[in-house]
């Protein structure tokens, strides 16, 4: 009868083998088995399940509706349009603010004072419109 040899591996060694396997040093479990002379077809697979990170990662499954493939590029296109429009609006606001500043300088008025008067005028007109209804 042949004497059976039982090999015991430390946890540190097991974790090293699994980390090298997960990092891509070995193409397959069989490659790691040959390199470290580890017997048993399920030994490294058990280690991988216990010490590896792959069992913690969830598989990513993506289901799409038929029209979603077209819908996402349309949304990206719409986002680009909105960004362009926003930039254009910001440029117009800057232009209006500069024009207001120049107009106030011509009239010899402070911009803040003009804005307070304009806000009061708008408030008065709004209250008058509400009261008229």
Buried (B, 14 or more C-beta within 10 A) or exposed (E): EEEEEEEEEEEEEBBBBBEBBBEEEBEEBEEBBEEBEBEEEEBBEEBBEEBBEEEEEEEEEEEEEEEEEEEEEEEEEEEEEEEEEEEEEEEEEEEEEEEBEEEBEEEEEEEEEBEEEEEEEEEEEEEEEEEEE
